Amino acid sequence: MSFNALQAKTWRFNGIGDTDVLTLETLPVALPAAGEVLIQMKTIGLNRADVMFRRGTYIQKAVFPSRLGYEGAGIVLAVGEGVRQFSPGDAVSILPTDNLAKYGTYADKLLIPETFLVHKPDSLSWEEASSIWMQYLTAWGGVIHAGGLSKGKTILITAASSSVGLAAIQIAEAAGAKVIASTQTIEKKQRLLDLGVKDVIASEDEPDLYEALVLRLGGEHLDVAFDAVGGPHIEQIAKAMSVGGTMVMHGALSPEITPFPLKIALRKSLTMRGFLFLEVLHDPVLREQARRFILSSIGAGYLRPVIDRCFNFEDMHDAQRYLESNQQIGKIVVTLGRVEHSQIGTADR
């Protein structure tokens, strides 16, 4: 196959809205420039941020026509001048980028700078390899870097059934901390318990989060909170915190107003801060620390992504609707057809 004849089937959208704004287009593939890599995609990991981006409620805004998608995995087809870490035929995973509209992964071929690639761990399936980096970068950054979690401390992880929530649980347990997870429903609580999570609060069963926490901890002894929800329960969490505790907010899933518990924060000398994975991605030192931790922990068996369900690439609308239904426990993955291993080679520029 001629390189210049290559095309990519790509999901894009031209206006904010529901799933139906996504259309599957066939686009030409450019020759890799210096520092770029062309990938034949095998799997694509979906994230709630994808939905927020499509609906216009995310921190980044689409530039139309816009791509979307943070994660994926595949095989290197070609590399541009100066690329030394990757060669045609290499299996790779994609780090979340800082430009969804330009480097969105919802495609069967993807041209991307090599700085957003890592070699695929041999121990992981393709589905798992496309489900690592968004969740573990966010969880490591929020729990270890921002939260300062260490052995013997206690942590509350909200939205625990999400991929990031599950990643945070695995990282906190690997750090030797006591983990309390919270989720919405009794059904999700049971599914988390079945996955081995030791202590789970279901808000429909225990609506007073403060009481549920102090009952488990024997008082206001929560050291770290890693929260994706926001809303009124922020005040309940703050009340349960230890003096000098740290609250890390990395999401705003609640449609309700989030109060700022100023008096509690002052009385307890709390650290309250927001966190976004870009904080790690944009800092070379932090990014390398996170990469080493994640890969070594995967190798040791401490971290393993939980896959909820897989969809075919052509069924992206169904995958998006399922993502928005909030039924999943863990990651939703989109799979593509069998990758042909014919290598195109290094781009001759």
WOKA-V282743 format. One record per backbone hydrogen bond with DSSP energy under -0.5 kcal/mol. CO is the residue of the C=O (numbers start at 0). NH is the residue of the N-H. Records with the same first field share a line. If there is no record, write none. Layout:
# WOKA-V282743
CO = NH + NH
This chain:
# WOKA-V282743
1 = 4
2 = 5
5 = 28
7 = 9 + 26
8 = 107
9 = 11 + 24
11 = 22
12 = 65
17 = 20
18 = 21
20 = 13
22 = 11 + 24
24 = 9 + 26
26 = 7
27 = 29
32 = 35
34 = 113
35 = 79
36 = 111
37 = 76 + 77
38 = 40 + 109
39 = 74
41 = 335
42 = 72
43 = 333
44 = 70
46 = 49 + 50
47 = 51
48 = 52
49 = 53
50 = 54
51 = 55 + 56 + 57
52 = 55
53 = 16
61 = 63
65 = 12
67 = 105
68 = 104
71 = 93
72 = 41 + 42
73 = 91
74 = 39
75 = 88
76 = 343 + 344
77 = 37
78 = 346
79 = 82
80 = 34
81 = 83
86 = 89
89 = 75
90 = 119
91 = 73
92 = 94 + 117
98 = 102
99 = 103
100 = 66
104 = 106
105 = 10
107 = 40
109 = 38 + 111
111 = 36
112 = 115
113 = 116
115 = 94
117 = 92
120 = 123
124 = 128
125 = 129
127 = 130
131 = 135
132 = 136
133 = 137
134 = 138
135 = 139
136 = 140
137 = 141
138 = 142
139 = 143 + 144
140 = 145
141 = 146
142 = 148
143 = 147
149 = 152
152 = 177
153 = 222 + 223
154 = 179
155 = 157 + 225
156 = 181
158 = 161
160 = 329
161 = 165
162 = 166
163 = 167
164 = 168
165 = 169
166 = 170
167 = 171
168 = 172
169 = 173
170 = 174
171 = 176
172 = 175
175 = 151
176 = 178
177 = 154
179 = 156
180 = 200
181 = 159
182 = 202
183 = 203
184 = 188
185 = 189
186 = 190
187 = 191
188 = 192
189 = 193
190 = 194
191 = 196
192 = 195
198 = 180
200 = 182 + 202
201 = 204 + 205
206 = 208
207 = 211
208 = 212
209 = 213
210 = 214
211 = 215
212 = 216
213 = 217 + 218
218 = 220
220 = 222
221 = 241
222 = 245
223 = 155
224 = 226 + 247
225 = 157
226 = 249 + 250
227 = 252
228 = 253
229 = 232
230 = 233
231 = 234 + 235
232 = 236
233 = 237
234 = 238
235 = 239
236 = 239 + 240
237 = 240
239 = 221
241 = 244
244 = 270
245 = 224 + 247
246 = 248 + 272
247 = 226 + 249
248 = 274
256 = 258
258 = 260
259 = 261
260 = 264
261 = 265
262 = 266
263 = 267
264 = 268 + 269
265 = 268
267 = 243
269 = 271
270 = 246
272 = 248
275 = 278
276 = 279 + 280
277 = 281
279 = 282
281 = 283
282 = 286
283 = 287
284 = 288
285 = 289
286 = 290
287 = 291
288 = 292
289 = 293
290 = 294
291 = 295
292 = 296
293 = 297
294 = 298
295 = 299
296 = 300 + 301 + 302
297 = 300
304 = 306
305 = 307 + 330
308 = 332
310 = 334
311 = 314
312 = 315
314 = 318
315 = 319
316 = 320
317 = 321
318 = 322
319 = 323
320 = 324
321 = 325 + 326
322 = 325
327 = 329
330 = 307 + 308
331 = 45
332 = 310
333 = 43
334 = 312
344 = 78
346 = 348
